[in-house]
Structure formats: C-alpha cells, structure tokens
C-alpha cells in the first residue's frame, strides 16, 4: 500500500473527528447548521464551520441556500459523499473486531520497561 501526500491530505480532511461526526449526521438526512451543532454538542461553531467548508470543498457535502425569510442554509451529502459510507463502516467494523487485541497491546506497551529511544545515548556507569 502506497500512501502519497495527496492521499494523506484527503484522508486527513475526510476522516478527522468532526468530519466523521458531520457525515454520520448528514447520511441520515440533510441538516441546517444549528441542527448539526445540537446533534454534535462537543463541536465549536468555528470547528463546525471549518469542517463543513472542507467537506464542501472536497465534494463530500453540498450547501444549499433556502430562499426563505430569514435565509437558511442546509447541508446534505453528495452522491460522492455517500460513497464514503461503506469504507467507513468497514473501518468501524475492523475497529470493533480488533479493539480487544489493540487494548491488550496498549496495556503491554504501557506496562513494559521504557526502552531507550533512538537518538538518545545510554552511558555505562562506573
């Protein structure tokens, strides 16, 4: 598997914490900005705005201005964005299946004696 810089940039933008939460909400139905804020209470207004702009720029979601009074904006998944559902579900299933083994590995690592890190020198005493 070869991950190039463009791949890394796209994956960083699409699979970050807030993008996944937004896409999860929008996969169910379109939402207005404040509906998304209520559905994802931990996200700040600034982070949600940046996430929505990033997802829109990448063609994952679309922003529609509704000509009502007052003017409203609604966000929905694009056909391209909807294609993310399956690979993300596969990653989540993998995480569910392997989480116990990963937690065991973390515990073993955290409980092990700290080894010298590369670039550090170990001096012999005496």
N, C-alpha and C positions, 0 to 999 in steps of 0.2 A: 504494500500500500504506500503510495507516494502522496504526501500532503504538501501542496505548493503554497506559496504566500497568498494567492487569490483564494484558494480553498480555505486556508486558515482564517482569513479575514471574513469570508462569508459565514463560515461555521461559528466564529466568534459573535457575529452580529445576529445570527438566527437562533442559536442555541443558548444564548445567555439567559439568566434567571428571569428577567422581566419579559423578554420576547416569548419564552415558552408559556408563561402565565397569560400573556395577552392572546397568543394564538389559541391557547386552550379555551379561553372565553369566547373568542370570535369564531371558533369552529362550531360552536353550538348555535350562535345567532349573531347578527350584527348588533353593535352596541354604540351608544354615544359615549363621549369622553367621560362624563361623570358616572355613567353606569360602570365603565371599566374601573374607575377609581374606587367605587364601592365594592366591586367584585374582587379587587386586589388591594385590600386596605393598606398593606405594607409599602406599596409603591408611592413615591412622592410625585407631585404634579410634574416637576421638572424631569424626573426619570421616565415617567409615562409618556410625556411629550416627546422626549428624545427617542424612546423605543418605537413609538408609533411612526415617527418620521423615518427612522432607519428601516423599519419593516416596509413602509410605503416605498421608499427609495429602491429597495430590493425586489419590489413587485410581489411581496407576500400578502400585503393587505392593500385595500383601496379606501380612500377617503371620499365621502360623498357629502356635498353641501346640500342640505334640505332647505328649500326656499320657503320656510315658514317664518312666522314672526314670533319670537326672535329667530334669527337664522340658527339652524342647528347643523352639526356635523356628525355623520355616522361612519363607523369603520366596519369593514367586513373583509373576510378572507377572499382573495382572488382565486381563480382556478389553479394558478401556480402554487399559491399558499396552501391550498387544500391537499396538494400532493405531499406536503410535509407530514401529514398525519400518520401515514403508515410507517415511515422510517423512525419517527419519534416514538410511536407505540412499540416498535421493535426494540429500540434502545431502552425504553422503560421496562419492558418485559425482561430484557437481559439483566438490567439492574435488579429487578425483583428476584430473579432466579439466583443471581450470584452474590447478592448482598451479604448473606451469612458468611460466605468464604472471604469476602472482602473485609468484613468486620473482624474476622479471625486474623487475617493477615495484618491489619492495622494494629490489633492488640499485640501480636507477636513483635511487630516492629517497635511499637512504643515501649514494650517491656524489655527489649533487648538492651544490652550494654551499648552505650553510644560508641560508635566506631569513629576513628579519626576521619575527617573529611578530606577530600582531595585538596591539595594546595596548602595543607597545614603540615607542619613538621612535628614529629614526635622525637623528643630528645631523651636519650638514655640517661638515667640518673646515676650519679656516682662518679 
